[in-house]
Amino acid sequence: MAPRKKTQTKEEILQKKRDAEWKKYERLNDDPQRREELREKGHLKYLKKEKEKGTRKLVKDMTPRGYREAKKKWREHCSAYRNKKKALTNITNTYLRENTPDSGTSHSSRPITPQDVDMFKKGINREKKLRYQIKKKKNDKIKLLKRKLLEYIKCVSRLMKKERKMCKDTN
């Protein structure tokens, strides 16, 4: 008689299944072309599922109210993301500052990194933008004042004509 097979528990069967699935994905990920196909397939599957559920709508399909709500959510998510990023950079900077020994050399001798250049450019761009906004506001104000002045000049000239006409009528 043949020896009896040992029955497997549900957990063992599931574990075996997971391992087989993992190995399959590893094989697929080894080949760049197959990996790209798999990624695209997953993306299409996700989009199809979202479309069926109706949870994600295109902006053109939204009502004005829905668009405002979505925009509000986007703003909140973006600001939360930016805050997290900023906090992370602050934490890393403070950690680096605290854990690096003080050197006798000045800060100018330290090499300039691409991040430093980007920060410098951002600062310059911010200043340019601010100057442009100030200049634009002043120009707008000047235009408005010139228009008002022209209105007042016309008003005065009309009043003067009226007065002359009344003077002629009385004579």
Wavefront OBJ file of the C-alpha trace (Angstrom):
o trace
v 0.000 0.000 0.000
v 1.166 3.552 -0.806
v 1.837 5.867 2.124
v -0.947 8.311 2.907
v -0.448 11.937 1.986
v -0.343 14.415 4.809
v -3.306 16.796 4.597
v -2.386 20.448 4.549
v -4.081 23.119 6.623
v -5.679 26.154 5.030
v -2.824 28.383 6.175
v -0.224 26.114 4.561
v -2.155 26.038 1.296
v -2.484 29.837 1.324
v 1.203 30.265 2.103
v 2.136 27.953 -0.773
v -0.136 29.931 -3.089
v 1.422 33.235 -1.982
v 4.931 31.867 -2.537
v 4.014 30.679 -6.041
v 2.477 34.078 -6.858
v 5.574 35.858 -5.524
v 7.879 33.714 -7.665
v 5.700 34.390 -10.732
v 5.963 38.159 -10.223
v 9.704 37.917 -9.660
v 10.085 36.121 -12.992
v 7.936 38.763 -14.705
v 9.897 41.608 -13.099
v 13.211 40.215 -14.315
v 12.286 41.033 -17.907
v 11.846 44.826 -18.452
v 9.405 44.398 -21.326
v 7.172 41.998 -19.397
v 7.396 44.267 -16.337
v 6.161 47.214 -18.395
v 3.293 45.130 -19.816
v 2.335 44.010 -16.323
v 2.427 47.581 -15.026
v 0.279 48.811 -17.905
v -2.185 45.972 -17.397
v -2.488 46.792 -13.699
v -3.003 50.465 -14.478
v -5.763 49.697 -16.978
v -7.394 47.362 -14.465
v -7.318 50.125 -11.851
v -8.811 52.679 -14.234
v -11.555 50.264 -15.277
v -12.436 49.542 -11.667
v -12.522 53.260 -10.842
v -14.720 53.932 -13.856
v -17.179 51.180 -12.907
v -17.419 52.369 -9.328
v -17.745 55.969 -10.437
v -15.470 57.105 -7.639
v -13.113 59.029 -9.915
v -14.669 61.496 -12.293
v -12.996 63.577 -14.919
v -13.104 67.317 -14.355
v -15.213 67.782 -17.489
v -17.825 65.396 -16.036
v -18.047 67.166 -12.670
v -20.696 69.622 -11.662
v -19.455 73.068 -10.595
v -20.145 72.181 -6.978
v -18.348 68.837 -7.259
v -15.433 70.559 -8.952
v -15.151 73.074 -6.090
v -15.200 70.255 -3.539
v -12.587 68.284 -5.476
v -10.438 71.392 -5.807
v -10.674 71.953 -2.063
v -9.571 68.362 -1.412
v -6.684 68.752 -3.876
v -5.552 71.925 -2.098
v -5.687 70.200 1.274
v -3.774 67.156 0.027
v -1.165 69.301 -1.706
v -0.611 71.469 1.350
v -0.377 68.385 3.577
v 2.145 66.866 1.161
v 4.208 70.063 1.084
v 4.102 70.342 4.870
v 5.253 66.739 5.263
v 8.073 67.306 2.810
v 9.113 70.503 4.556
v 8.999 68.819 7.973
v 11.101 65.953 6.676
v 13.741 68.310 5.290
v 13.737 70.292 8.542
v 14.222 67.117 10.549
v 17.080 65.933 8.360
v 18.710 69.364 8.423
v 18.503 69.616 12.207
v 19.805 66.076 12.559
v 22.735 66.859 10.279
v 23.439 70.144 12.068
v 23.414 68.478 15.470
v 25.500 65.469 14.468
v 28.186 67.103 12.363
v 31.220 68.361 14.223
v 32.087 72.043 14.078
v 34.886 72.692 11.655
v 37.413 75.481 11.821
v 36.778 76.395 8.177
v 34.205 78.937 7.119
v 30.963 78.071 5.361
v 32.175 79.572 2.091
v 34.736 76.800 1.678
v 32.047 74.151 1.593
v 31.268 72.896 -1.934
v 28.150 74.209 -3.609
v 25.606 71.484 -4.233
v 22.898 71.463 -6.923
v 20.296 71.914 -4.169
v 22.043 75.130 -3.097
v 21.945 76.399 -6.665
v 18.252 75.510 -6.945
v 17.468 77.278 -3.676
v 19.394 80.358 -4.853
v 17.545 80.376 -8.184
v 14.202 79.961 -6.409
v 15.022 82.939 -4.211
v 15.951 85.062 -7.221
v 12.812 83.985 -9.077
v 10.681 84.762 -6.029
v 12.206 88.247 -5.817
v 11.678 88.830 -9.549
v 8.073 87.718 -9.228
v 7.526 90.033 -6.274
v 9.090 93.001 -8.083
v 6.955 92.291 -11.140
v 3.782 92.129 -9.037
v 4.609 95.408 -7.295
v 5.387 97.089 -10.627
v 2.156 95.756 -12.142
v 0.077 97.010 -9.197
v 1.659 100.463 -9.493
v 1.024 100.575 -13.247
v -2.600 99.525 -12.723
v -3.032 102.206 -10.086
v -1.499 104.814 -12.403
v -3.878 103.788 -15.206
v -6.836 104.029 -12.860
v -5.786 107.469 -11.622
v -5.229 108.729 -15.193
v -8.679 107.523 -16.181
v -10.224 109.243 -13.143
v -8.320 112.439 -13.979
v -9.634 112.332 -17.543
v -13.184 111.875 -16.224
v -12.809 114.854 -13.897
v -11.351 117.006 -16.683
v -14.292 116.155 -18.928
v -16.738 116.838 -16.111
v -15.188 120.244 -15.453
v -15.215 121.121 -19.152
v -18.913 120.171 -19.376
v -19.712 122.302 -16.347
v -17.790 125.226 -17.826
v -19.687 124.914 -21.131
v -22.946 124.834 -19.223
v -21.957 127.928 -17.266
v -20.954 129.810 -20.427
v -24.217 128.846 -22.057
v -26.158 130.098 -19.039
v -24.177 133.360 -19.067
v -24.997 133.881 -22.766
v -28.674 133.163 -22.156
v -28.870 135.721 -19.364
v -27.218 138.456 -21.520
l 1 2 3 4 5 6 7 8 9 10 11 12 13 14 15 16 17 18 19 20 21 22 23 24 25 26 27 28 29 30 31 32 33 34 35 36 37 38 39 40 41 42 43 44 45 46 47 48 49 50 51 52 53 54 55 56 57 58 59 60 61 62 63 64 65 66 67 68 69 70 71 72 73 74 75 76 77 78 79 80 81 82 83 84 85 86 87 88 89 90 91 92 93 94 95 96 97 98 99 100 101 102 103 104 105 106 107 108 109 110 111 112 113 114 115 116 117 118 119 120 121 122 123 124 125 126 127 128 129 130 131 132 133 134 135 136 137 138 139 140 141 142 143 144 145 146 147 148 149 150 151 152 153 154 155 156 157 158 159 160 161 162 163 164 165 166 167 168 169 170 171
